Amino acid sequence: MKIDWFNENDKSRSVFDAKEHSKSEHREPIGENVLPKRAVLFCMGKALGIIKENFKTKTIVEKLPGFVTRPEVVIVEGHEDVCFLHGGYGAPQTADVVETLHAHGVEEFMLFGMIGGFGKEIQIGDVTFPKKVRAEDGISFHYGKATEYIDNSCPEIFSDMKQYFEDLGHNCLEENIVTCGAVFRQTFEKEESWRKKGLVGVEMECASFLATCKFLNVPHYSAFFVSDKHPLKESDKWTWKTEKFTPIQRKFVCDAVNYFLKK
């Protein structure tokens, strides 16, 4: 069956949109001009805690009035032109966050996430800047015509990002990844098929993030670090390998925040 969920000729309005919903009786509305023009989304559970521990932050929105997720939004004091928040778990939440932020004036988006690495050579801690992302998420095809891959083209404003992370000692790649929301259906056969396509890791949010941003016609980009390494054969056991993960995540998050504070 051909996937045909997006009709580019459909000019009718949404039954309710992000701005209307955020002002409804079900949410605590936020004021006008509260959010800066630039937002950095971290699709990782501990990121906001790391930011608060390592930077002097101020909460500008306690609960973003989204539909399915309501993350806290913070800025680093002295740098009011960019905000930081959790980007959601999974494609629906991330699309919701992007739509809600944009409805309240955000015009530029960055997503930092984590991937489970299944590439043969990729290692925990590697950072990849994929040029395209395979879409197996179920959300992105409502924002654009169904396509196997969605481009993650780097806009000029972020053109120095890869070099920045390399200068800080990160092993940086430009390997492509896949967005898949079916966590417990990432079978060995499936991951082998992804490897044959040249993909190195899997996560749950990027395709919908890219598709939503493209639909809204806003500058956007995404980058990922490898949080764990998937076994290549069924006889091997999967593990988080948390002894490596925690310090790697902390450095990645802090370096990512500092990139935006220096711009």
Secondary structure, 3 states (H helix, E strand, C coil): CCCCCCCCCCCCCCCCCHHHHHCCCCCCCCCCCCCCCEEEEEECCCHHHHHHHHCCEEEEECCCCCCCCCCCEEEECCEEEEEEEECCCCHHHHHHHHHHHHHCCCCEEEEEEEEEECCCCCCCCCEECCCEEEEECCCHHHCCCCCCEEECCCCHHHCCHHHHHHHCCCCEECCEEEEECCHHHCCHHHHHHHHHCCEEEEECCHHHHHHHHHHHCCCEEEEEEEEEECCCCCCCCCCCCHHHHHHHHHHHHHHHHHHHHHC
